[in-house]
Amino acid sequence: MDVVFLGHAHPNGCRTTYSFPPLRAAGVSPRYLEAPPKGPARLDFLKALPVCDVALVQRLVLSRAEILLLKSRARRLVYDLDDPIQYRSSRHFLRFSLSRRLGFRRMAGAADAFLASSPLIAAEARKVLPPERVFVVPSTVDGEVYRPGPEHSPEGGFVLGWLGSAGTVAYLKRLGKVLKEVGRRVPDLRLKVVSNRFVDLPGIPL
């Protein structure tokens, strides 16, 4: 069975390449292809796509013409979603977006199966698809590669980790009061932030 993973500019490895070894062991031939941005380049890309058994689309929102073209190249279409793309970011005053919701329904409705990273996304997909075609598949890391290790800091204590980008630091800041209270209750707690932007949270060592 040939499975082509179609992604965007920022491929999510924990939902693509991490699964390739077990897929190959099960007799599946997976490969990842990065789709171009919207426009003629994407149409040319889909026209040149080799015929495959399954096309697994990650997060991309295709037009109706692009969906039809993809379905002419793939026997089955699977839509994989790890973010609720039908809404704007919570940083926006108005999260509802008609165009985003229509795009979500278009992709979900065209899928033979829908993979959702959370029950919330799955519940939205079941409004469009029969429940038996919607599956919750959480995003995970490879336990053989990433394993808990000893804390090398001489201070020891309990380390709470947060990983994100400058665009998501606002979500961490919202937890400032909560983290301060946790720091009060757990005196040896430290917060380790991995980001391209530093954040200052009073009441807890970073």
C-alpha positions in Angstrom: 0.0 0.0 0.0 1.4 3.4 -1.0 0.6 6.3 1.3 1.5 9.9 0.4 1.6 12.4 3.3 0.8 15.9 2.0 1.9 18.6 4.3 2.5 22.4 4.5 5.5 24.5 5.1 6.0 23.3 8.7 5.7 19.5 8.7 4.7 18.0 12.0 7.1 15.1 12.4 5.2 13.5 15.2 2.3 13.0 12.8 4.4 12.0 9.8 8.0 10.6 9.9 7.6 9.1 13.4 5.0 6.7 12.1 7.1 5.7 9.0 9.1 2.8 10.6 6.0 0.9 12.0 4.1 1.6 8.8 7.0 0.1 6.7 7.1 -2.9 9.1 3.4 -3.4 8.4 4.0 -3.4 4.6 3.0 0.2 3.9 5.2 2.5 1.8 4.9 6.0 3.2 6.4 9.2 1.8 6.1 12.9 2.7 5.6 15.6 0.1 5.4 19.3 0.8 2.6 21.0 -1.1 3.2 24.4 -2.6 1.1 27.5 -1.5 -2.2 28.2 -3.1 -2.4 28.9 -6.8 -1.2 27.4 -10.1 1.8 25.8 -8.5 -0.3 23.7 -6.2 -2.5 22.6 -9.1 0.6 21.6 -11.1 1.8 19.7 -8.0 -1.4 17.7 -7.7 -1.5 17.0 -11.4 2.0 15.5 -11.1 1.2 13.5 -8.0 1.8 9.8 -8.6 -1.2 7.5 -8.2 -1.3 6.1 -4.7 -3.6 4.1 -2.5 -4.0 6.7 0.2 -3.4 10.5 0.3 -3.1 11.7 3.8 -3.6 15.5 3.9 -2.3 17.3 7.0 -3.9 20.7 7.8 -4.0 21.8 4.2 -7.3 23.4 3.1 -7.9 22.6 -0.6 -10.4 24.1 -3.0 -13.1 21.9 -4.5 -11.1 21.6 -7.8 -8.0 20.6 -5.9 -9.9 18.0 -3.9 -11.3 16.5 -7.1 -7.8 16.5 -8.7 -6.3 14.8 -5.6 -9.1 12.2 -5.6 -8.3 11.3 -9.2 -4.7 10.5 -8.0 -5.5 8.7 -4.7 -8.0 5.9 -4.1 -8.7 7.1 -0.5 -8.4 10.5 1.1 -7.6 10.8 4.8 -7.6 14.2 6.5 -5.3 14.7 9.5 -5.8 17.7 11.8 -3.8 18.6 14.9 -5.2 22.2 15.3 -8.8 23.5 15.2 -8.2 25.4 11.9 -12.0 26.2 11.7 -11.4 29.0 14.3 -9.1 32.0 14.3 -6.4 32.1 17.0 -7.7 32.9 20.5 -5.6 36.1 20.3 -8.3 37.4 18.0 -11.3 39.2 19.5 -13.7 37.3 17.2 -12.7 33.6 16.8 -15.5 32.7 14.5 -14.5 32.7 10.8 -17.0 31.6 8.1 -14.3 31.0 5.5 -12.3 28.8 7.9 -15.4 26.9 8.9 -16.4 26.3 5.3 -12.9 25.1 4.5 -12.9 22.7 7.4 -16.3 21.3 6.4 -15.2 21.0 2.8 -12.1 19.0 3.7 -13.8 16.8 6.3 -16.7 16.1 4.0 -14.4 15.0 1.2 -12.4 12.6 3.5 -12.9 8.8 3.6 -11.4 9.0 7.2 -10.6 11.9 9.5 -7.8 11.8 12.1 -8.1 14.3 14.9 -5.5 15.1 17.5 -8.1 15.8 20.2 -11.7 14.9 21.1 -12.7 18.6 20.5 -11.6 18.4 16.8 -13.1 14.9 16.5 -16.5 16.2 17.8 -16.5 18.9 15.1 -15.6 16.4 12.4 -18.5 14.1 13.5 -20.9 16.9 12.6 -19.8 16.4 9.0 -18.9 12.7 8.8 -20.3 9.5 10.2 -18.8 8.8 13.7 -17.2 5.5 12.5 -15.0 7.5 10.0 -13.6 9.8 12.7 -10.6 8.7 14.8 -8.8 10.4 17.7 -5.0 10.1 17.2 -3.1 12.2 19.7 0.2 13.8 18.8 3.0 12.0 20.6 6.7 11.8 20.6 8.9 8.8 19.9 9.6 7.2 23.2 12.7 5.4 21.9 14.2 8.8 20.9 13.0 11.1 23.7 13.3 9.5 27.1 13.1 11.2 30.6 16.6 11.8 31.9 18.2 13.0 35.1 18.1 16.7 35.9 21.7 17.9 35.7 21.1 21.2 37.5 22.8 21.3 40.9 19.7 22.9 42.4 17.7 19.8 41.7 14.0 20.2 42.4 11.0 19.8 40.2 11.2 21.1 36.6 8.1 22.1 34.7 8.7 22.5 30.9 7.0 24.7 28.3 7.9 24.6 24.6 6.6 27.2 22.1 7.4 30.1 19.8 7.2 33.8 20.1 3.7 33.7 18.6 2.5 31.4 21.5 4.2 33.1 24.5 0.9 35.0 25.1 -0.7 31.7 26.1 2.1 31.1 28.7 1.7 34.6 30.1 -2.0 33.9 30.7 -0.9 31.2 33.1 1.1 33.6 35.2 -1.1 33.6 38.2 -1.6 29.9 38.1 2.2 29.2 37.9 2.9 31.7 40.7 0.4 29.7 42.9 2.0 26.4 41.9 5.4 27.9 42.7 4.2 28.9 46.1 2.9 25.4 46.8 6.0 23.7 45.4 9.0 25.7 46.6 11.6 23.8 44.6 9.7 24.2 41.3 11.4 25.8 38.3 10.0 26.5 34.9 12.1 25.7 31.9 11.1 27.7 28.8 12.3 26.6 25.3 11.4 29.4 22.9 12.8 32.1 20.6 11.3 34.7 23.0 12.0 35.0 26.7 9.1 35.7 29.1 9.3 37.0 32.7 6.8 35.4 35.1 7.1 36.8 38.7 6.9 34.2 41.4 8.6 31.3 39.7 12.3 30.8 38.8 12.8 30.4 35.0 
